[in-house]
Amino acid sequence: MRWTLRDIQAGRLGLSPVSEEDLRVLIELGLIELHDDGPTLTPTGIEILNG
């Protein structure tokens, strides 16, 4: 999941699409939010990557 968070943060989803299941899990864990322009990291998601 860490690589998925990095791809979301870097905006590489066009090159490495994320499965719907992975998105669901990340949302449930509070690591990402979905917006009109796609998934974005929450402060918790950013903390996980920087931690």
Secondary structure, DSSP 8 states (H G I E B T S, - for coil): -HHHHHHHHHT-TTTS---HHHHHHHHHTTSEEEETTEEEE-HHHHHHHH-
